[in-house]
Amino acid sequence: MNNQPKGLWYLSIGQAVAVLGNGLLQSLLILYLTQSFHLHSHYAYQLNAASYTMMGIASLACGYVASRTCYVKALFGGEILRVFAYILLAIGTLSSLKWSLAFFAIGQGFSFTVYLVLVGKLYSKKDKRRYTGFTISYLLMNISFIVSMAAGGYLVRYFGFHDTFLVAAFFIFISLLIYLAGLRYINKDNSSIMNLSRVASLRSKKATTGSRKMAGFLLRKEPALQQWFVLAAFSIIGIPVAYLLFKYLNVMNILSYVALVFVVLLWVYIAMKREKSSERQSLFVFLILAFFIVIWNGMYYLQTSLLTIFTEHNVNRMIFGHLVPPSSFSSVNAVYTILISLTLVLVWHKLSQKNKSISIPAKFSFALIMMGVGWLLLTPVIYTAGAGKINVIWIFITYLPQVLAGSILYPIGNALVGRLSPPHMEGPLMATWQLLGQGMGAFLSGKLALLAVIPEGQVATSMTNPVYAKAFALIGVLGFAAAILCVVSRSLINRVLV
């Protein structure tokens, strides 16, 4: 780990500090909606899923704008927007909450997408340190998740939701200072996708007039003095649009379908137009892997929505005579992630030293199976409990295979984007990965959560246990089905990545 670029540590530590704030929102949003605003769990699930979906949609637009301007400026701008998001969230009205989610979606679309791009740009495409670097980053983020998710419920208990969200804003501000301190290490190539060689290639005789115009428009870099203006103008337009979509969730659902179809068709078109067959195949493999990431994220996001509500009402949360807040169980995820990620860092490092590796399809298939196991094992436990609450130990057990899946898929997936990207398209491709993985994954999560919607007023475990048992079984089967599809598509994936 000593031979990693210095920029990795500034980026990863800055992001880890930001996660101290983001983890509070992630672990508390569902409870904030149901306890402070007394919203039905059905609407709370949909609004929670919509927040992730909007972040995914925003990532696509923000990634493109960042690539046209400056990645580092976009990173700083995103952090500023997230600070304002938490301040608005602390106001405590339903309207300010939706404005907060709008600010957060655009801010996250800039900051997190650009963060991943900048980490990827620290390495060459075949740099063996790439997977280890992304795993280290994932590890540090989860250390922060332990703190924020474990502390979130207690901060709310003693200080209330509003003051807790102001604490989150403070952490985002500190992360901005860390990025500033490491600017010379993370801004090694002026953080833009344009360079003279690309301009020369666009002017080559082999390129058609139409392709030169399209590529020139998509990849043109704005002059330095206009970069802040472009970022500000996009935010001024994007935030009100996001607010309206949070206000009208049905419209957002329609937009999600449109965005999915548009983005997939766009990248298929781009792939077909690439002159090199290797680049075409890489983009098709990207879309295949993105499909599996959507499935994984759809199941993963249920931890902070469906599983949190289940834990609140259907789990005996007494530990050594102390009633643990339901949101604090999310920290179990982070604890497992740290232990597993440390092990994986050593495993990937040892394999790279011996010039050995486990195939990407094998990793993806195993992770999807583990995700299915994590949900499926709860079904017999719930039926065994009958009309009572299940033992809290099963929440600790169910997290283990799910976290193992995430520890494999998340860092490797992000690292693969840079490897599969054609030259100078890292930003748009990473933004697409965020849209398909995070946005569409959250959209799928919202649909899966509807499998366990409890009718209002029915809180008795005798009534709700069968509903949850059936839902968890169906979600688990989805993981196994996705793993089978991944095995079927392994030949094309291996041909590109081996």
N, C-alpha and C positions, 0 to 999 in steps of 0.2 A: 504493500500500500504506500510505501515511501516514494515510489517512482511515479505516483499520480501527479498530474499537472496542478500547480498551485491554485489555478483558477477553480478547480473542482472544489477545493475546500471552502473558498469564499462563497461560491454559488450554493454549495450544499449546506453550509452553516447558516447562510442567510435564509435559505428556504426552510431550514429546520426551525429557525426562530419564527418565521411567518406561520409555520404549521402550529405553533403554540396558540396562535390566534384562530387559525382556520379550524383546528381541532375542536375548539369550544363551540363554534357554529355547527360543525358537522354532528357533534354528539348531542347538542341541545336543541336543535331547530324543531324536531318533531315534538319534543316536550314543551317547548316555548309556544308552539302553535296550539297544542291541546290544553295546556294548563293556563297560560296567560290570556289567550284569546278564546278558549273554550270551543275550538273548532272540532268538528267530527273527525275521527281518525281517517275516514275516507278522503276528505278534502286535504287533511294534513299530509297524507301520503302523496297525493297528487301535486301539492305545492312543493313538497320536498323534492320529488322527482323532477318537477319542472325547473327547480333551481339548478340542478345538475344538467338537465337538457339544455337550458339556456346558456350555461357555461360552455357546453360543447359547441352549440351553434355560434356563440360569440368567439370561441377559439378559432374557428375557421376564418371569420372576417378579420379578427385581430391578428392572426398569424400572417395573413396576406398584407395587412396594413403595416405590420412591423417589418416585413421583408421589403416593402417599398420605401421605408423610412430608415429606421435604425433600431436594431434589436435592443441595445442597451437603453436607449431613451424609452422604448416601449415597456421595458422591464420596470424602469423607475415610475413611469406614468401609471402602470398597473398597480403598483404598490400604493401610490397616492390615492387612487380611486378606492382601493380596499380599505384604507384608513377611514375615508368618508363613509363607506358602507357600514362599518361597525358603529360609527357615531350616529348614523341614521337609525340603525337597529336599536340603539339604546333609548331612542325617543319613546318607543313603546306603543305606537298606534299601528293599526293594520295597514294604513296607507304608507306610513314611513317604513314599515317592514318591506313592502313591495318595492319601494324606491331603493331600499337598502339592497335587496336581492338583485335589482337592476344594476346598481353601482358595482356590486360584487361580481356579477357575471362578466361585465366588460373588463373590470380590473383583473379578474382571474384569467380571462381570455388572453389578456396581454401578458401578465407576469408569469403565469405558470407555463404557458406554451413557449414563451421566449426563454424561460429558464431551462427547459428541456433542450431547446435548440442550442443554446450556448454551451450546455454540458456536452452535447454531441459534437459541437465544432471544436472542442478541445482535442479531439482524437482524429486520426486518419480513419478511413473506412475499415481497414483491416487491422487496426491497432488492437492487439490482444488485451489491452488494458480497458477497452471500452465497456465490456459487460461488468467487470469488477467495479469500474467507476460508477456506473449507474446503480449497482447494488449497494455500494457505499452510500450514495446519495439517498437511496430508499431506506437504508438502515438509519441514517441520521434523522430523516423525517419521522420515522416511527418512534424513535426515542422521544421526540417532541410530542407525538401523539399520546404516549404513555402519560406524560405530565398533564397535558391539556384535558384529555378525556377522563383521567382519574380525578382531576381536580375540578372539572366542570360542575358536576353535581353538587359538590361541597361549596363551591363559590356561590352557586345559585341559592343554596340552602341558607347561607349566612349573609350574603350581600345582595341577592336578587339577580334577575336576568340582566337588568339594565347596566349595573356596574360591572358585571362580568363581561359584557360586550365592549365596554370601554377599555377593560384590560386587554381584550383582543386587539383593539385598535393600537394600543401602545406597542404590542409585540410586532405588528406589521411595520410600524415606524422604525423600530430598532433594526428590522431586517433590511430596510432601505439604507440605513447607515452602514450596515455590513457590506452591502453591494457597492456602495460608494468607496469604502475603504479598499476593496479589491478590484477597483475599476481597471487598473492597468493589466491585471492578470486575466480578466474575463472579456476584455475588449481587444483581443490580440489581432483581429483582422478587420477592425472597424465595424464589426458586427452587422455587416450587410451582406446580401447574397450576390451583389454585383462586383465584377472585377473586369479588367481589360480583356482577359482571355475570353470571357463570355461575350463581350461586345464584339470581339473579332469573329467568334463563331457565328454570331447572328448575322454578320455581314458576309459570311462566306458564300461562295457561289452555289454550294450544295443546298443552302436553305432557300425555300421558296419565298416569294414576296409576302404571301399571306402568313407563313410561319414566322418570318422576321417581324412582321407587324404585331402579331399576337404575342410572341415571346418578348418583344421589346416593351409592350404595354404591361404584361404580367410581371416582368422582372425589373422594370425601370426603377431606379433609386432616386428619390426626391432630393433636391439640393439641401444641404445641411440646415440652412436658415429656415427652410419650410417644414422641416421634420416635426418640430413641436406643434406647429400650426395644424398639420395633417392629423396628428394624433389627437389633439384637442378637438378638432372639428368632428372627427369620427366619434369621439366619446360624447360630444354634445348631441349628436344625432342618435347614436346607438343606445344611450341610457334611457331616453324617453320611449323609444321603441320597445326596449326590453321591459320597461314598466307596464306598457300596454299589454304585452304578451302575458305578463304575470297576472294582470287584471282579467284577461280573457283567456283562460287556460285551454279552452276548446280550439281557439285559433292557434295557440302554440302547438297543440297536438297535430293539427293539419300541417303547420309549418315544419314540424319534425319529419313527417313523411315526405314532404316536398324536398327538404334539405337532404334527406337520405338518398332519395332517387337522383337528385341533381348531382350530388357529390360523387356518387358511384359512377354515374354515366360520364361525368366530366373526366374522372381519372381513367376510365376505360378509353375514352376518346384520346386523352393525352398519351396513354400507353400505345394505342394503335398508331399514333403519329410519330413515335420515336423511331429513329433510323436504326438503332442498334437493337437486335433481338434480345440481348441480355437485359437492357433497360426495360423493354416491354414485359419480359417475364418477371422482372423484379417488381414492377408495379402491380401485376396480377397477383403475385404472391403477397404483396402488401395488403391487397383487398381481401384475400382469403384469410390471412392472419387477423385482420381487423374484424372480420365476422366473428371469429372465436373470442376476440377481446370484448366484443359487444355482449356475447353470452355470459362471459365471466363477470364483467362489470354489472350486468343486470342482476346476477345472483349476489355479487359482493355488496352492492349498495343496499340490499335488504337488511344488512346487519344494523345499520343506523336508523332504519324505519320499522320494518315488520318485526325484526328480532327484538328491537328495543321495546316496542309495545307489548310483545309477547312476554318479555322478561318482567315488565312492570306488573302485569296482571296474572300471569300464569306460572311464575317461578317463585319458589320460596327464597327470598333474597337475604335471609338472616344468616350472617356469618359471624361466629363467635359472639352472638347476642347483639350484633349491630346490623341495622337495616341499611343495606347498600343501595344508593340511588341507581336506577336502571341505566342511566347514561354512563356511569362509571365502569360498567362492564365492557364498554368499547375499548378501554385501556388494555383488556386482556389480549385483544388483537395486536396491539402495539408491542406488548411484552413478548408474545410469541414471535412476532416479526423480527425483533432484535435478535433473539436466540437463533432463529432459523436463518436469518440473513447473514449473521456472522459465520455460521456453518457453511452457507452457500458461497460466501466470498472465498473461504479457504478451499472449497471444492473446486470452484471455477479456476482459482489461481493454480492449484496443483495440476488440474487437467491441462491448462494452457502451457505449463512448464513441460509437460510430457507430450505436447502436441496432440492431445486427445480431447474429445468433446462428446457430449450427448447431443443427438440431433434435435433440432428445433421442434419438429412434429412430436417427438417422444416427450419432450418437456411440456409442450402444450397439452397433449393428450393426458398425461399423468396429472397435470394441474387441474384440468377440467373434471377428471374422475374424482380427485380429492375434493373439489368444490361440491360435487354431487353427493359424496359420502357425508360431508359436513351437515348438509340439510337432511339427508335421508335418515340418518341415525336418530334424529329427534322423533320421528314418527312412532316407532314402537315404544319409546320411552313415554310419550304422551298417552298412548293407549293404555300402557301399564299403570299410569297414574290415576286413570279413571276420572273421577270428579275432583281430584285434588290437584295441588300444584306440584310440579316436578322439582326434583332436587337441584340446587344451584350448580352442583358439580357438572351437570350435563351442559350447561352453558360454557363452562371452561373446556369441556371435551369437544363440543361442536365447533368451537373457534379454531382448534388445532389444525384439522385438515384444510379448512378454508384459508387460514393464514399461510399454510405451506403452499397452497395454490397461488395465492397472491404474491408471495415472496419469489416465486419462480417467474410468473407471467409479467408482473408489473415492470421490473427493471429490464428484463430481457426484451419485452415488447418495445419499450422506449428506445433501447439501444438499437434494435433492428431497424427503426425508422431511418436513422442516419445511414445505415448500411445499405438499405434498399433504395434510398433516394437517388434519383439521377442528379448530376452535378447542378448545384446552386438552386435546388428545389427543397432543401431541408425544412425551411419555414412553412411553406404551404402544406407539405406532406405531414409534418408534425401537427399542424393545426387540424388537418383532416383526421389524423389518428385520435386527437382529442375529441373531435366531433363524433366520430363513429364509436370510439371506446367510451368516453365519459358521457357525451350527450345522448347517444342512442342507447348506451347501456343504462343510463338513468331512466330513459323513456321506457325501456323494457322492464326495469325494476318497478316502475309505477304500475305497469300492467300486471306484473307478477304479484305485487302486493294486494291487488284486488281479489286474488284467490282466497284471501283470509280476512275480508272485510266483515266485521262483527256488527250485526244490527244494533242500532242505538238502544241502550238500556239493558242489553244482555251482557252482563259482566261475570256471571257465574261460570266457573271453570267447567262445570258439567256441560254447559252449552257451548263454550268456546274451544275447549280442547279438541273435539272432533274436527272442527273447522281448521284449526292450525295443523293438526296431524295430516289431513288430506293435502293441504297447501304445501307443506314441507316435503311430502312425498313427491308431488308433481314437480317441484323445483329441483329436487335431487335427480329425478329421472332426466330432466333437461340437461344436466351436466354430463351424464353418461352418454346421451344421444349426441351431444356436441363432440365428445371425445371420439366416438366412432367415426364421425364425419372427418375429424382431423386425421385419423389414421388412413382413411380412404384417400385423402388429398396429399399424403406424405411424399409421393414420388415427385410431384412438381415442386414442392417446397424444398426438398433435399437437392433437387437439381440446381436450384438457384443459390442456395445457401451453403452447400458443401464446398 
